[in-house]
Amino acid sequence: MRYCSTRGEVGGWDFRQVLFSGYAPDGGMFMPETVPSVSPETLKAWAPLSYPELVVEVCSLFIPEDLIPKKDLQGLISDALSKFSVPGAVSIAKLKHGLSILELFHGETLAFKDLAMTCTVRFLEYFLRKDNSRATILVGTSGDTGGSAICSARGLKGVDVVVVFPRGRITPVQEKQMTTNLEDNIHVFAADGTSDDIDVPLRRLFGDRELVTRHGLMSLNSVNMARILVQLGHFLYAYLRLSGVEQWQAGQPLPVLDMVVPTGGAGNIAAGCIVKHMGVPLRFVAMVNSNDILCRAVQKGDFSMAPSVTQTLAPAIDIQDPYNMERVLWLLSGKNGPLVKHMLQEFQKTHRLPLPDTLHKELCSFMSSGSVGDKGIVEAMRRCWEENHYLLCPHTAVAAWYHYHTPPRPGENRCYVATASPAKFQAAVEEAGLVLELPEEVKALAGKATRYVDLEMGEDWDARLRERIEAIGAARARGASFYTAA
C-alpha cells in the first residue's frame, strides 16, 4: 500500500511517511493510491467482530506487515481502545421510531476524536521508540481535536504537542480540557479568530519542508491520513450492526445503510467516501449547521465560503472550509490530481469554487445534505428527550433533526452519528430547557490551574508558532525541560 497527494505531484509514500506528516509537500492531502475492495463474504464474516477487532482488520488493509506486523497492530489498537467507558469503545443506542444513534464519545474527552486519536498516537509512539526519534505535533482545533490530541499524547517521551484553539468560540469544557494539562510536552495557544483563520498559518508552517524535517513536524488533525483510516471503522461497524448483512446470501444484493453525519471539517465524510469505494453500500447525508458551505456545494454546486464563520450551538462544526472535502473531490473525480490542484488553489485564493457539472453530479450521487440553525438544534434536542429521555449533544442534534423532518421509510436502515457527549455543551442543553448532570471528571476541570498563550488578531501567528517550535527543539536538544528552561 502506497499513498499519494490529492494534488498529483507526490506519490509512492509509505504509511510511516504519511503518519509523520501534515499536508503533502505539494499542498495536497494524502490518500491511498488504490482503495482495497471488501467482498460481501468478508463483510458477512466481519459481522460478529467487536469495534476494536474491526479496526484491526480494516487498518491491516492499509498498513503493510513490514511496517507494523498484524500482531503488533492488534496490541496497539487493543491498548488504545481499552480505557473507554463502554466495552468495545463504541455503542449503539436504539431509540423510538428507528432513531439509531452510533455513540462515538466514550473516550476521555467525550468526543469521537478520541477513537482515532488514541490509535494514531499509538502508531506514532511505536515508530518513535523503534527509531529513537522525536516529533512535534501541530494541531489547529475547532474544539474537540485539540483536547483529544493532548490527552492521547501528554507525557509521552519524544513528543511535543502544540495546539491552537479559537478563543471564545469553543465551550468552557473544551477549553479546560486543553488548558489544564500542565505536562512539559503540552503547549496551548488561544487565538483571537476562527478555526479557519488558524488553518492558514498552520498550512504555511507545514509547507516549510526544512522546518518540518528539522523538528519532525506533523499533524494530528484529520489532515493526518492515519486518523481517517481508523475512522473507516465507524462506518463499517454501523453497517455490520444495523444493515442486516449477517443474513446476506450469495446472489443477493447487499443491504443498504443510510448514514446521517454531522460534519464540519468533513473528516468523517472523507472516511465514509473511502468505505463506499471499498464496496460497502452506504448512502450519506451530510448535515451542517448555519455554516452551510457543504450543503450549498451539494444542493447548488457552489463550494464557496460565506463572508464569516457563524457562531452556533454546535461550535465544533462552525467551519467554512471543510478541508477534507479535498479528499472526497479527489475520489469522486477519479483521482484527478491536476483538476483537484487547480480547483483547491483557486478556492484558497478566492474562497469561491463553482464545481464542474460532472463532479457536482458525482457529489450528489455520493451524498445529500441539509443545514440546521440553532432553532432546529434545540428542537431536535427537546424532541429526543421528550420521546426517549435521551440527551443529544448539539452536533448530534444536527443529525437527529434530519430524522424528525425526513423519517426513515418502512424497511429502510438508517444510522445517526453521535460525535460528542452533551456534557461538553452545557449552554446548549440549558438553551433547550433540559437538565444535564455533569460527570465528575468534567466538574473537576473547574478547579484546575491553566496554562496557555494568547495569539492576538494582527499578530504574526506564523512567526509566533515558529518561534515556539524552534524553542521546543532547542530545549529538547539540550535534554532540558521546556518550561524550566523557558
LOGUGU-198223 format. One record per residue (C-alpha): x, y, z; residue number from 0; chain; residue in one letter. Coordinates in Angstrom, 1 decimal, always signed. Each point is the difference from the previous one (the first is absolute). Layout:
<nodes>
{node {X,Y,Z},NUM,A,A}
...
</nodes>
This chain:
<nodes>
{node {+0.0,+0.0,+0.0},0,A,M}
{node {+1.4,+3.4,-1.1},1,A,R}
{node {-1.4,+3.5,+0.5},2,A,Y}
{node {-0.2,+3.0,-2.3},3,A,C}
{node {-1.0,+3.6,+0.2},4,A,S}
{node {-3.5,+1.2,-1.2},5,A,T}
{node {+1.8,+2.6,-2.1},6,A,R}
{node {+1.9,-2.5,-2.1},7,A,G}
{node {+3.6,+1.0,+0.5},8,A,E}
{node {+1.0,-2.4,+2.9},9,A,V}
{node {-0.3,-3.8,+0.0},10,A,G}
{node {+1.5,-3.2,+1.2},11,A,G}
{node {+0.1,+0.9,+3.7},12,A,W}
{node {-0.3,-2.8,+2.5},13,A,D}
{node {-2.2,+0.1,+3.1},14,A,F}
{node {+2.7,+1.1,+2.4},15,A,R}
{node {+0.9,+3.0,-2.2},16,A,Q}
{node {-3.7,+1.0,-0.2},17,A,V}
{node {-0.5,-0.5,+3.7},18,A,L}
{node {+2.9,+2.4,+0.8},19,A,F}
{node {-1.3,+2.8,-2.3},20,A,S}
{node {-2.6,+2.6,-0.3},21,A,G}
{node {-1.0,+1.3,-3.4},22,A,Y}
{node {+1.9,-1.5,-2.9},23,A,A}
{node {+3.0,+2.0,-1.4},24,A,P}
{node {-2.1,+1.2,-2.9},25,A,D}
{node {-2.7,+1.3,+2.3},26,A,G}
{node {-2.4,-2.9,-0.5},27,A,G}
{node {-1.2,-2.7,+2.4},28,A,M}
{node {+1.2,-3.6,+0.1},29,A,F}
{node {-2.3,-2.8,-1.2},30,A,M}
{node {+0.6,-3.7,-0.8},31,A,P}
{node {+1.1,-0.4,-3.7},32,A,E}
{node {-2.4,-2.9,-0.2},33,A,T}
{node {-3.1,-0.7,+2.1},34,A,V}
{node {-0.3,-3.7,+0.9},35,A,P}
{node {-3.3,-1.7,-0.6},36,A,S}
{node {-1.9,-1.9,+2.7},37,A,V}
{node {-2.1,-2.9,-1.3},38,A,S}
{node {-3.5,-0.8,+1.3},39,A,P}
{node {+1.3,-3.2,+1.4},40,A,E}
{node {+2.6,+1.9,+2.0},41,A,T}
{node {-2.6,+2.5,+1.3},42,A,L}
{node {-2.2,-2.9,+1.2},43,A,K}
{node {+3.0,-1.7,+1.6},44,A,A}
{node {+0.8,+3.3,+1.8},45,A,W}
{node {-3.5,+0.4,+1.4},46,A,A}
{node {+0.7,-1.5,+3.4},47,A,P}
{node {+3.2,+2.0,+0.6},48,A,L}
{node {+0.3,+2.6,+2.8},49,A,S}
{node {+0.8,+3.5,-0.9},50,A,Y}
{node {+3.8,-0.4,+1.0},51,A,P}
{node {+0.2,-3.2,-2.0},52,A,E}
{node {-1.6,+1.6,-3.0},53,A,L}
{node {+2.4,+3.0,+0.2},54,A,V}
{node {+2.9,-2.5,-0.1},55,A,V}
{node {-1.4,-1.7,-3.1},56,A,E}
{node {-0.6,+3.2,-2.0},57,A,V}
{node {+3.3,+1.6,+1.0},58,A,C}
{node {+1.9,-3.1,-1.0},59,A,S}
{node {-1.2,+0.6,-3.5},60,A,L}
{node {+1.8,+3.3,-0.1},61,A,F}
{node {+3.1,-0.6,+2.3},62,A,I}
{node {+2.4,-2.6,-1.5},63,A,P}
{node {+1.3,-2.8,+2.2},64,A,E}
{node {+3.6,+1.1,-0.6},65,A,D}
{node {-0.8,+3.3,+1.8},66,A,L}
{node {-2.3,-1.2,+2.8},67,A,I}
{node {-0.5,-3.7,+0.2},68,A,P}
{node {-3.6,-0.9,+0.6},69,A,K}
{node {+0.7,-1.5,+3.4},70,A,K}
{node {+1.6,+3.4,+1.0},71,A,D}
{node {-2.9,+1.8,-1.6},72,A,L}
{node {-2.5,-2.0,+2.1},73,A,Q}
{node {+2.0,+0.9,+3.2},74,A,G}
{node {+0.1,+3.7,-0.8},75,A,L}
{node {-3.7,+0.3,-0.9},76,A,I}
{node {-1.1,-2.1,+3.0},77,A,S}
{node {+2.1,+2.1,+2.4},78,A,D}
{node {-1.3,+3.2,-1.6},79,A,A}
{node {-3.6,-0.9,+0.3},80,A,L}
{node {+0.1,-1.8,+3.4},81,A,S}
{node {-0.6,+3.0,+2.2},82,A,K}
{node {-3.3,+1.2,-1.5},83,A,F}
{node {-3.0,+0.0,+2.3},84,A,S}
{node {-2.1,-2.6,-1.8},85,A,V}
{node {+1.1,-3.5,-1.1},86,A,P}
{node {+1.4,+0.1,-3.5},87,A,G}
{node {+0.4,+3.8,+0.0},88,A,A}
{node {-3.2,+0.8,-1.9},89,A,V}
{node {-3.7,-0.8,+0.3},90,A,S}
{node {-3.3,+0.4,-1.8},91,A,I}
{node {-3.1,+1.4,+1.7},92,A,A}
{node {-3.2,-1.3,-1.7},93,A,K}
{node {-2.7,+2.6,+0.8},94,A,L}
{node {-3.6,+0.4,-1.1},95,A,K}
{node {-1.2,+0.2,-3.6},96,A,H}
{node {+3.3,-1.3,-1.5},97,A,G}
{node {+2.3,+2.5,+1.6},98,A,L}
{node {+3.2,-2.0,+0.2},99,A,S}
{node {+2.9,+2.1,+1.5},100,A,I}
{node {+3.6,-1.1,-0.5},101,A,L}
{node {+1.7,+1.2,+3.2},102,A,E}
{node {+3.6,+0.8,-0.7},103,A,L}
{node {+0.6,+2.2,+3.1},104,A,F}
{node {+1.0,-2.4,+2.8},105,A,H}
{node {+3.7,+1.0,+0.1},106,A,G}
{node {+1.8,+2.3,+2.5},107,A,E}
{node {-1.0,+3.3,-1.7},108,A,T}
{node {-3.6,-1.2,-0.7},109,A,L}
{node {+0.4,+0.5,-3.8},110,A,A}
{node {+0.3,-2.3,-3.0},111,A,F}
{node {+3.5,+1.3,-0.6},112,A,K}
{node {+1.3,-2.2,+2.8},113,A,D}
{node {-0.5,-3.2,-2.0},114,A,L}
{node {+2.2,+0.9,-2.9},115,A,A}
{node {+2.4,+2.2,+2.1},116,A,M}
{node {+0.9,-2.7,+2.5},117,A,T}
{node {+0.7,-2.5,-2.7},118,A,C}
{node {+2.0,+2.5,-2.1},119,A,T}
{node {+2.2,+1.0,+3.0},120,A,V}
{node {+0.7,-3.7,+0.7},121,A,R}
{node {+1.2,-0.3,-3.6},122,A,F}
{node {+2.1,+3.0,+0.4},123,A,L}
{node {+1.5,-1.2,+3.3},124,A,E}
{node {+0.8,-3.4,-1.6},125,A,Y}
{node {+2.2,+1.6,-2.7},126,A,F}
{node {+1.6,+2.5,+2.3},127,A,L}
{node {+1.1,-2.7,+2.4},128,A,R}
{node {+1.2,-2.1,-2.9},129,A,K}
{node {+2.0,+2.8,-1.5},130,A,D}
{node {+1.0,+1.8,+3.3},131,A,N}
{node {-1.3,+3.3,-1.6},132,A,S}
{node {-2.3,+2.8,+1.0},133,A,R}
{node {-2.9,+2.0,-1.5},134,A,A}
{node {-1.8,+3.3,+0.4},135,A,T}
{node {-3.7,-0.2,-0.5},136,A,I}
{node {-1.7,+3.1,-1.2},137,A,L}
{node {-3.8,+0.1,+0.3},138,A,V}
{node {-2.6,+2.6,-0.8},139,A,G}
{node {-3.4,-0.8,+1.6},140,A,T}
{node {-3.6,+1.1,-0.2},141,A,S}
{node {-0.6,-1.4,+3.4},142,A,G}
{node {+0.5,-3.8,+0.5},143,A,D}
{node {+3.1,-0.9,-2.0},144,A,T}
{node {+2.4,+2.0,+2.2},145,A,G}
{node {-1.2,-1.6,+3.2},146,A,G}
{node {+0.1,-3.4,-1.4},147,A,S}
{node {+3.5,+0.4,-1.4},148,A,A}
{node {+1.2,+1.3,+3.4},149,A,I}
{node {-1.5,-2.7,+2.0},150,A,C}
{node {+1.3,-2.7,-2.4},151,A,S}
{node {+3.6,+1.3,+0.0},152,A,A}
{node {+0.6,+1.8,+3.3},153,A,R}
{node {+3.1,-1.2,+1.8},154,A,G}
{node {+1.3,-2.0,-3.0},155,A,L}
{node {+3.7,+0.0,-0.3},156,A,K}
{node {+1.2,+1.3,-3.4},157,A,G}
{node {-3.3,+1.8,-0.8},158,A,V}
{node {-1.0,+3.7,+0.4},159,A,D}
{node {-3.5,+1.1,-0.7},160,A,V}
{node {-0.7,+3.6,-1.2},161,A,V}
{node {-3.8,+0.8,-0.1},162,A,V}
{node {-1.7,+3.1,-1.2},163,A,V}
{node {-3.7,+0.6,+0.8},164,A,F}
{node {-2.4,+2.9,-0.9},165,A,P}
{node {-0.4,+2.0,+3.2},166,A,R}
{node {-3.6,+0.6,+1.0},167,A,G}
{node {-1.3,-2.3,-2.7},168,A,R}
{node {+0.1,-3.3,+1.9},169,A,I}
{node {-1.8,-1.1,+3.2},170,A,T}
{node {+1.6,+0.4,+3.5},171,A,P}
{node {+0.3,-3.8,+0.3},172,A,V}
{node {+1.8,-0.2,-3.4},173,A,Q}
{node {+2.4,+2.8,+1.0},174,A,E}
{node {+0.7,-1.5,+3.5},175,A,K}
{node {+0.8,-3.4,-1.5},176,A,Q}
{node {+2.9,+1.7,-1.8},177,A,M}
{node {+1.2,+2.7,+2.3},178,A,T}
{node {+0.1,-2.0,+3.2},179,A,T}
{node {+2.6,-2.4,-1.3},180,A,N}
{node {+3.3,+1.2,+1.5},181,A,L}
{node {+2.3,-2.7,-1.2},182,A,E}
{node {+3.3,+1.2,-1.4},183,A,D}
{node {-0.8,-1.3,-3.5},184,A,N}
{node {-3.3,+1.9,-0.3},185,A,I}
{node {-0.1,+3.6,-1.6},186,A,H}
{node {-3.4,+1.7,-0.4},187,A,V}
{node {-0.8,+3.2,-1.9},188,A,F}
{node {-3.3,+1.9,+0.1},189,A,A}
{node {-0.5,+1.9,-3.3},190,A,A}
{node {-2.2,+3.0,-0.5},191,A,D}
{node {-1.7,-1.3,-3.1},192,A,G}
{node {-1.9,-3.0,-1.5},193,A,T}
{node {+1.2,-3.5,-0.6},194,A,S}
{node {+0.2,+0.8,-3.7},195,A,D}
{node {+2.3,+3.0,+0.9},196,A,D}
{node {+2.2,-2.4,+1.9},197,A,I}
{node {+0.4,-2.4,-2.9},198,A,D}
{node {+1.7,+2.7,-2.1},199,A,V}
{node {+3.3,+0.3,+1.9},200,A,P}
{node {+0.0,-3.8,+0.7},201,A,L}
{node {-0.1,-0.8,-3.7},202,A,R}
{node {+2.9,+2.4,-0.5},203,A,R}
{node {+2.1,-1.6,+2.7},204,A,L}
{node {-0.6,-3.5,-1.4},205,A,F}
{node {+1.0,+1.4,-3.4},206,A,G}
{node {+3.5,+0.8,+1.4},207,A,D}
{node {+1.7,-3.3,-0.7},208,A,R}
{node {+3.2,+1.0,+1.8},209,A,E}
{node {-2.0,+0.8,+3.2},210,A,L}
{node {-2.0,-3.2,-0.4},211,A,V}
{node {+3.1,-2.1,-0.4},212,A,T}
{node {+2.1,+1.6,+2.7},213,A,R}
{node {-2.7,-0.2,+2.7},214,A,H}
{node {-1.9,-3.1,-1.1},215,A,G}
{node {-3.0,+2.3,-0.4},216,A,L}
{node {-3.3,-2.0,-0.6},217,A,M}
{node {-3.7,+0.4,+0.4},218,A,S}
{node {-2.6,-1.9,+2.0},219,A,L}
{node {-2.9,+1.9,-1.5},220,A,N}
{node {-2.0,-2.1,-2.5},221,A,S}
{node {+2.5,+1.3,-2.5},222,A,V}
{node {+2.0,-3.0,+1.2},223,A,N}
{node {-1.0,-3.1,-2.1},224,A,M}
{node {+0.4,-2.3,+3.0},225,A,A}
{node {-3.0,+1.7,+1.7},226,A,R}
{node {-2.1,-0.6,-3.0},227,A,I}
{node {+1.0,-3.6,-0.2},228,A,L}
{node {-1.2,-0.7,+3.6},229,A,V}
{node {-3.3,+1.9,-0.7},230,A,Q}
{node {-0.8,-2.5,-2.8},231,A,L}
{node {-0.9,-2.3,+2.9},232,A,G}
{node {-2.9,+2.3,+1.0},233,A,H}
{node {-1.9,-0.7,-3.2},234,A,F}
{node {+0.9,-3.6,-0.3},235,A,L}
{node {-1.1,-0.7,+3.6},236,A,Y}
{node {-3.3,+1.8,-0.6},237,A,A}
{node {-0.6,-1.9,-3.2},238,A,Y}
{node {+0.7,-3.4,+1.5},239,A,L}
{node {-2.2,+0.7,+3.0},240,A,R}
{node {-3.0,+1.7,-1.7},241,A,L}
{node {-0.3,-1.0,-3.6},242,A,S}
{node {-0.9,-3.7,+0.5},243,A,G}
{node {+3.1,-1.1,-2.0},244,A,V}
{node {+0.4,-3.1,+2.2},245,A,E}
{node {-3.0,-1.5,-1.8},246,A,Q}
{node {+1.3,+0.7,-3.4},247,A,W}
{node {+0.1,-3.0,-2.4},248,A,Q}
{node {+2.1,-0.4,-3.2},249,A,A}
{node {-1.7,+1.3,-3.1},250,A,G}
{node {-2.0,+2.7,+2.0},251,A,Q}
{node {+0.9,+3.7,-0.1},252,A,P}
{node {+1.5,+1.2,+3.2},253,A,L}
{node {-2.3,+2.0,+2.3},254,A,P}
{node {+0.4,+3.8,+0.0},255,A,V}
{node {+0.5,+2.2,+3.1},256,A,L}
{node {-0.6,+3.7,+0.1},257,A,D}
{node {+2.6,+2.0,+2.1},258,A,M}
{node {-1.0,+3.4,+1.3},259,A,V}
{node {+3.1,+1.8,+1.0},260,A,V}
{node {+0.4,+3.5,+1.7},261,A,P}
{node {+3.1,+1.5,-1.6},262,A,T}
{node {+2.3,+3.0,+0.1},263,A,G}
{node {+3.5,-0.9,-1.3},264,A,G}
{node {-1.5,-3.0,-1.9},265,A,A}
{node {+2.5,-2.6,+1.4},266,A,G}
{node {-2.8,-2.5,+0.7},267,A,N}
{node {-1.4,+0.7,-3.5},268,A,I}
{node {+3.4,-0.7,-1.6},269,A,A}
{node {+0.2,-3.3,+2.0},270,A,A}
{node {-3.5,-0.9,-1.1},271,A,G}
{node {+0.9,+0.7,-3.6},272,A,C}
{node {+2.9,-2.4,+0.2},273,A,I}
{node {-2.2,-2.7,+1.6},274,A,V}
{node {-2.5,+0.4,-2.8},275,A,K}
{node {+2.8,-0.3,-2.6},276,A,H}
{node {+1.0,-3.3,+1.8},277,A,M}
{node {-3.4,-1.4,-1.1},278,A,G}
{node {-2.1,+0.6,+3.1},279,A,V}
{node {-3.5,+1.2,-1.1},280,A,P}
{node {-0.4,+3.1,+2.1},281,A,L}
{node {-2.1,+3.1,-0.8},282,A,R}
{node {+1.1,+3.2,+1.7},283,A,F}
{node {-1.8,+3.1,+1.3},284,A,V}
{node {+2.5,+2.7,+1.1},285,A,A}
{node {-1.7,+2.3,+2.5},286,A,M}
{node {+1.4,+3.4,+0.8},287,A,V}
{node {-0.9,+2.9,+2.2},288,A,N}
{node {-0.4,+3.7,-1.2},289,A,S}
{node {+3.5,-0.3,-1.5},290,A,N}
{node {-1.5,-1.6,-3.1},291,A,D}
{node {+2.8,-0.1,-2.6},292,A,I}
{node {-0.3,-3.8,-0.4},293,A,L}
{node {-3.7,+0.1,-0.3},294,A,C}
{node {+0.2,+2.7,-2.7},295,A,R}
{node {+2.7,-2.1,-1.8},296,A,A}
{node {-2.4,-3.0,-0.2},297,A,V}
{node {-3.2,+1.8,-0.7},298,A,Q}
{node {+1.3,+2.7,-2.4},299,A,K}
{node {+3.5,-0.9,-1.0},300,A,G}
{node {+1.2,+3.1,+1.9},301,A,D}
{node {+3.1,-0.8,+2.1},302,A,F}
{node {+0.5,+3.6,+1.2},303,A,S}
{node {+0.7,+1.4,+3.4},304,A,M}
{node {-2.4,+2.4,+1.7},305,A,A}
{node {+1.5,+3.4,+1.0},306,A,P}
{node {+0.5,-1.2,+3.6},307,A,S}
{node {-0.4,-3.0,+2.3},308,A,V}
{node {-3.3,+0.0,+1.9},309,A,T}
{node {+0.2,-1.0,+3.7},310,A,Q}
{node {-2.6,-2.6,+0.8},311,A,T}
{node {-1.1,-2.4,+2.8},312,A,L}
{node {+2.1,-2.7,-1.8},313,A,A}
{node {+3.4,+1.7,+0.1},314,A,P}
{node {+2.2,-2.9,-1.1},315,A,A}
{node {-1.6,+0.2,-3.5},316,A,I}
{node {+0.2,+3.8,-0.3},317,A,D}
{node {+2.2,-0.3,-3.0},318,A,I}
{node {-0.2,+1.6,-3.5},319,A,Q}
{node {+3.0,-1.9,-1.4},320,A,D}
{node {-0.8,-3.8,+0.2},321,A,P}
{node {+3.6,-0.9,-1.0},322,A,Y}
{node {-0.6,-3.7,-0.2},323,A,N}
{node {-2.3,+0.5,-3.0},324,A,M}
{node {+3.2,+0.2,-2.0},325,A,E}
{node {+0.3,-3.8,+0.6},326,A,R}
{node {-3.6,-0.5,-1.0},327,A,V}
{node {+0.3,+2.0,-3.2},328,A,L}
{node {+3.1,-1.9,-0.9},329,A,W}
{node {-1.7,-3.3,+0.3},330,A,L}
{node {-3.2,+1.1,-1.7},331,A,L}
{node {+2.1,+1.6,-2.9},332,A,S}
{node {+1.6,-3.4,-0.7},333,A,G}
{node {+3.2,+1.0,+1.9},334,A,K}
{node {+0.6,+3.0,-2.3},335,A,N}
{node {+2.9,+1.7,+1.7},336,A,G}
{node {+0.5,+2.9,-2.5},337,A,P}
{node {-3.7,+0.9,+0.2},338,A,L}
{node {-0.1,-0.1,+3.8},339,A,V}
{node {+3.1,+2.1,+0.2},340,A,K}
{node {-1.4,+2.6,-2.4},341,A,H}
{node {-3.4,+0.1,+1.9},342,A,M}
{node {+1.4,+0.2,+3.5},343,A,L}
{node {+2.7,+2.5,-0.8},344,A,Q}
{node {-2.7,+2.2,-1.5},345,A,E}
{node {-2.1,-0.5,+3.1},346,A,F}
{node {+2.8,+0.9,+2.3},347,A,Q}
{node {+0.6,+3.2,-1.9},348,A,K}
{node {-3.6,+1.1,-0.5},349,A,T}
{node {-2.0,-2.0,+2.5},350,A,H}
{node {-2.3,-0.9,-2.9},351,A,R}
{node {-0.4,-3.1,-2.1},352,A,L}
{node {-2.8,-0.9,-2.4},353,A,P}
{node {+0.2,-3.7,-0.3},354,A,L}
{node {+0.3,-1.4,-3.6},355,A,P}
{node {-3.4,-1.6,-1.0},356,A,D}
{node {+1.4,-3.5,-0.2},357,A,T}
{node {+1.6,+0.2,+3.4},358,A,L}
{node {-3.1,+1.5,+1.5},359,A,H}
{node {-2.1,-2.9,-1.3},360,A,K}
{node {+2.5,-2.4,+1.5},361,A,E}
{node {-0.2,+1.8,+3.3},362,A,L}
{node {-3.9,-0.1,+0.0},363,A,C}
{node {+0.1,-3.7,-0.8},364,A,S}
{node {+2.3,-0.6,+3.0},365,A,F}
{node {-2.0,+2.1,+2.6},366,A,M}
{node {-2.8,+2.4,+0.7},367,A,S}
{node {+0.3,+2.8,+2.5},368,A,S}
{node {-2.0,+2.3,+2.2},369,A,G}
{node {+0.5,+3.0,+2.3},370,A,S}
{node {-1.4,+0.6,+3.5},371,A,V}
{node {+0.0,+3.2,+1.9},372,A,G}
{node {+0.1,+0.4,+3.8},373,A,D}
{node {-3.9,-0.2,+0.2},374,A,K}
{node {+0.1,-3.4,-1.7},375,A,G}
{node {+2.8,-1.2,+2.2},376,A,I}
{node {-2.1,+0.9,+3.1},377,A,V}
{node {-3.1,-1.6,-1.5},378,A,E}
{node {+1.8,-3.3,-0.6},379,A,A}
{node {+1.5,-0.1,+3.5},380,A,M}
{node {-3.4,+0.6,+1.6},381,A,R}
{node {-1.9,-2.5,-2.1},382,A,R}
{node {+2.6,-2.7,+0.5},383,A,C}
{node {-0.2,+0.5,+3.8},384,A,W}
{node {-3.8,+0.1,+0.0},385,A,E}
{node {-0.3,-3.2,-2.0},386,A,E}
{node {+3.0,-2.0,+1.4},387,A,N}
{node {+1.4,+1.7,+3.1},388,A,H}
{node {+3.2,+0.1,-2.0},389,A,Y}
{node {+2.2,+3.1,+0.0},390,A,L}
{node {+1.6,+1.0,-3.3},391,A,L}
{node {+3.1,+2.2,-0.3},392,A,C}
{node {-0.8,+2.9,-2.4},393,A,P}
{node {+2.2,-1.5,-2.8},394,A,H}
{node {-1.9,-3.3,+0.2},395,A,T}
{node {-3.2,+2.0,+0.0},396,A,A}
{node {+1.0,+1.5,-3.4},397,A,V}
{node {-0.2,-3.6,-1.3},398,A,A}
{node {-3.1,-0.9,+2.0},399,A,A}
{node {-1.9,+3.0,-1.4},400,A,W}
{node {+0.1,-1.9,-3.3},401,A,Y}
{node {-1.7,-3.0,+1.6},402,A,H}
{node {-2.9,+2.1,+1.2},403,A,Y}
{node {-0.5,+1.8,-3.3},404,A,H}
{node {+0.8,-2.9,-2.3},405,A,T}
{node {-0.8,-3.1,+1.9},406,A,P}
{node {+1.2,-3.4,-1.3},407,A,P}
{node {-2.5,-1.9,-2.2},408,A,R}
{node {-1.1,-3.5,+1.0},409,A,P}
{node {+2.8,-2.5,-0.5},410,A,G}
{node {+2.6,+2.8,-0.4},411,A,E}
{node {+3.2,-0.4,+2.1},412,A,N}
{node {+1.4,+3.2,+1.4},413,A,R}
{node {+2.7,+1.1,+2.5},414,A,C}
{node {+0.7,+3.4,+1.6},415,A,Y}
{node {+3.5,+0.8,+1.1},416,A,V}
{node {+0.4,+1.4,+3.5},417,A,A}
{node {+3.3,+1.8,+0.0},418,A,T}
{node {+0.1,+1.3,+3.6},419,A,A}
{node {-1.5,-0.3,+3.5},420,A,S}
{node {-2.6,+2.7,+1.0},421,A,P}
{node {+2.2,+0.5,+3.1},422,A,A}
{node {+2.3,+2.2,-2.0},423,A,K}
{node {-2.7,+2.4,-1.1},424,A,F}
{node {-1.8,+1.1,+3.1},425,A,Q}
{node {-1.2,+3.3,-1.5},426,A,A}
{node {-1.7,-1.7,-2.9},427,A,A}
{node {-1.7,-2.4,+2.4},428,A,V}
{node {-1.2,+2.9,+2.1},429,A,E}
{node {-1.2,+1.8,-3.2},430,A,E}
{node {-2.2,-3.0,-0.7},431,A,A}
{node {-1.4,+0.2,+3.5},432,A,G}
{node {+1.4,-3.3,+1.0},433,A,L}
{node {+2.0,-1.1,+3.1},434,A,V}
{node {+3.5,-1.4,-0.2},435,A,L}
{node {+1.7,-1.9,+2.8},436,A,E}
{node {+3.7,+0.6,-0.6},437,A,L}
{node {+2.4,-2.9,+0.3},438,A,P}
{node {+2.4,+0.3,+2.9},439,A,E}
{node {+3.0,+0.3,-2.3},440,A,E}
{node {-1.6,+3.0,-1.7},441,A,V}
{node {-0.8,+1.6,+3.4},442,A,K}
{node {+3.6,-0.4,+1.1},443,A,A}
{node {+1.3,+2.1,-2.9},444,A,L}
{node {-1.4,+3.3,+1.5},445,A,A}
{node {+2.5,+0.0,+2.9},446,A,G}
{node {+3.1,-0.9,-2.0},447,A,K}
{node {+2.9,+2.4,-0.8},448,A,A}
{node {+0.4,+1.0,-3.7},449,A,T}
{node {+2.9,+0.9,-2.3},450,A,R}
{node {-0.3,+1.5,-3.5},451,A,Y}
{node {+1.3,+2.8,-2.2},452,A,V}
{node {-2.2,+2.6,-1.8},453,A,D}
{node {+0.3,+0.7,-3.7},454,A,L}
{node {-1.5,+3.4,-0.7},455,A,E}
{node {-1.6,+1.1,-3.2},456,A,M}
{node {+2.5,+1.9,-2.1},457,A,G}
{node {+3.0,-1.9,+1.4},458,A,E}
{node {+2.1,-2.2,-2.2},459,A,D}
{node {-1.3,-3.4,+1.1},460,A,W}
{node {+2.3,-1.8,-2.4},461,A,D}
{node {+3.0,+1.6,+1.6},462,A,A}
{node {-1.2,-0.5,+3.6},463,A,R}
{node {-0.7,-3.7,-0.6},464,A,L}
{node {+3.3,-0.5,-1.9},465,A,R}
{node {+1.9,+1.6,+2.9},466,A,E}
{node {-1.6,-2.4,+2.5},467,A,R}
{node {+0.8,-3.0,-2.2},468,A,I}
{node {+3.6,+1.1,-0.2},469,A,E}
{node {+0.2,+0.6,+3.7},470,A,A}
{node {-1.4,-3.4,+0.8},471,A,I}
{node {+2.5,-1.6,-2.4},472,A,G}
{node {+2.9,+1.9,+1.7},473,A,A}
{node {-1.1,-1.2,+3.5},474,A,A}
{node {-0.3,-3.6,-1.1},475,A,R}
{node {+3.4,+0.1,-1.6},476,A,A}
{node {+1.4,+1.0,+3.3},477,A,R}
{node {-2.0,-2.7,+1.8},478,A,G}
{node {-1.7,+2.7,+2.0},479,A,A}
{node {-3.5,+0.5,+1.3},480,A,S}
{node {-1.6,+2.6,-2.2},481,A,F}
{node {-1.9,+2.0,+2.6},482,A,Y}
{node {+2.9,-0.1,+2.5},483,A,T}
{node {+2.4,+1.1,-2.8},484,A,A}
{node {-2.5,+2.7,-1.2},485,A,A}
</nodes>
